[in-house]
Amino acid sequence: MDLVKSHLLLAVREEVELLREQIKELSERRAALERENGALRAVATPQQLARLQ
C-alpha cells in the first residue's frame, strides 16, 4: 500500500510542478500582452479606441 501511495504522491507532485510552470509561462505571456496593448492604445487614434468599446 505504501508503494501505491508513494507512486501516487510522486505523480501528483510532478503534475503540480508542470502546472506551476504553465502558470508562470501564462503569467509572463499575459504581462507581455498587456504591455503590447498599452503601447498600441498609446498610439491609437480616438476613433480607433472608440471602435474597441
C-alpha positions in Angstrom: 0.0 0.0 0.0 2.9 2.4 0.8 4.3 1.8 -2.7 1.0 2.8 -4.3 0.7 5.9 -2.1 4.3 6.9 -2.8 3.8 6.5 -6.6 0.6 8.5 -6.4 2.2 11.3 -4.4 5.1 11.4 -6.9 2.7 11.6 -9.8 0.8 14.4 -8.1 4.0 16.4 -7.3 5.1 16.1 -10.9 1.7 17.3 -12.2 1.8 20.2 -9.7 5.2 21.2 -10.9 4.0 21.1 -14.5 1.0 23.3 -13.7 3.2 25.8 -11.8 5.4 26.1 -14.8 2.4 26.6 -17.1 1.0 29.3 -14.7 4.4 31.1 -14.8 4.5 31.0 -18.6 0.9 32.2 -18.9 1.5 35.0 -16.5 4.6 36.1 -18.4 2.6 36.0 -21.7 -0.2 38.0 -20.1 2.2 40.6 -18.9 3.7 40.9 -22.4 0.3 41.2 -24.0 -0.7 43.9 -21.5 2.4 45.9 -22.3 1.8 45.5 -26.0 -1.9 46.5 -25.6 -0.8 49.6 -23.7 1.7 50.6 -26.4 -0.9 50.1 -29.1 -3.5 52.1 -27.2 -0.9 54.9 -26.7 -0.6 55.3 -30.5 -4.2 54.6 -31.5 -6.4 57.5 -32.6 -9.6 58.3 -30.5 -11.7 56.9 -33.4 -9.8 53.6 -33.3 -10.2 53.4 -29.5 -13.9 54.2 -29.8 -14.4 51.2 -32.1 -13.0 49.0 -29.3 -15.8 49.9 -27.0 
